[in-house]
């Protein structure tokens, strides 16, 4: 998989959360699969690495964690939250919104399930992907050296 796309695939269905088209200050996210499909530009601005940091933190857990861990875009059009069962089953809850405040505002929320053992691979793919979303002169250079 190249760094221009990465995904989180469900172990319980054909659902998949796909990250596409990294740009300097935004990326595209698509939720697709069993009973759902939504696609949206997500503006990350100065927090482009926030989602990558979240996924990396989850990958570092050596055992299930007790509370929800999450990230939300600055404008609220996309959020991702993760919980983990005592058996190591990771549930990602995805929310995608658009047309805020308009008569046709919409929100799609769905979950997909994976397992703790897949988190290091997801985090590594996210790190490669989000290098393209980080604006120049951000903390990316400091993060690369770690």
N, C-alpha and C positions, 0 to 999 in steps of 0.2 A: 504494500500500500504506500503510495507516495504522500508527501506532506501536504498536498493540495486537498486532501480529503481524509477523514477518519470517521469511524462510527462506533457506536455502542450497540451491540446486538443482544436481543433478549434470548435467554435459554428456554423460556416458557412458550414463546410464540414466534411469529415471523416479524415482530416489531423491531424497528431499528431507528436509532437517532443518528442522523448523518450530519456531519459538519463539512461544509463545502466553501469553495471560493474565498479563501482568506485574502483580505485587503488590508490596507494600512490601518483603518479604524473600524472595520466591520467584517463580519463573516456571515454566511448563510447557514441556517439550520433547517433540517427537514426531519419531521417525524413521520414515519410511514410503517405500514404493516397492518396487522389484524384490526380492522374496523376504524382506522384513522389515517389521515394524511394531511399534513400542514407544512407549509414552507414559509420562511420569513427571514429578512435581513435582520441581523442583530448588531447594533452599534455598541462597540466596546470602548472606544475612545482610549482613555488612559488606563482602563482596567482590563486590557486585552489579555493579560496573563492570569487574571483572577480565576478563570475556569480551569486553566491548566494547573494552577497552584492547588485548587480544590482536589482535582483528580489525583495529583501527586500525593497530597496528604492522605487521601483514602488508600492509595496503594501502599503507603508506609505502615498502615495498621497491621499488626501481627495477629490480632484477633478481632472478633466483632466489636463494633462500637455501640454505645447506648443511645445516642441522640441523633437527630437529623443533622446532616451537614449539607450546606447548600451555597449556591451562587445565583445572583440575579443581575441582569444587565442594568446599566444606569437608567435607561428609559423604561424598564419593566416589561419589555416585549418578550423576554425569554428568561426562564428560571429553570434550574436543575437542582433537585434535592435528592440526597441519598440516605437510606437507612440500611441497617444490616441486622439480620436475624441472628439468634444465638448459634445457628448452624452455618453461618457464613454466606447466606443468600442475600445479595445486595439488590435493593429495590430503588431504581431511579424514577422519580416523579418529574415529569417534564410539563412545563406550561409555556405555551406560545400565544401571544396576544397581538392584536392589531386594531387600528382605527379607534384609538382611545377617545372616549367622550362623544363619539358620533352615534347616530341612530343605528348604525350597522356594526358596532364594535363586536369583535369576536374573541373568544378564548378557547383553546383546545388544551385539555389536560389529559395525560395518559401516563401509565407506568410501564416500565419494562424491567425484567429481572435478569440478573447475571450472578456471578459468584465472586467471592473475594480473590480467588486465584487468577481471575482475568484482569483485575485492576492494574497490576504493573504494566501490562501490555497496553491497556487503554491510556494510562498516564503517559507512557512513552510516545504513543501516537499523538496525543494531545499536545505534548511539548513541541514536537516537530511541526504540527499544524499551526500553533499559535505564534511561532516565530514570525510568520508572515503577516500577522494581525497587529503586532506591536508597532506603534508609531516610532519614528526615529527619536533618539535621545531619551528613551525611557529606561527603566531598570533592566531591560532585556540583556544588555551587555554584562551587568553584574550577575544576573541569573544564569547566563551561559557558563560562567566560570565555576559555578558550584557543582 
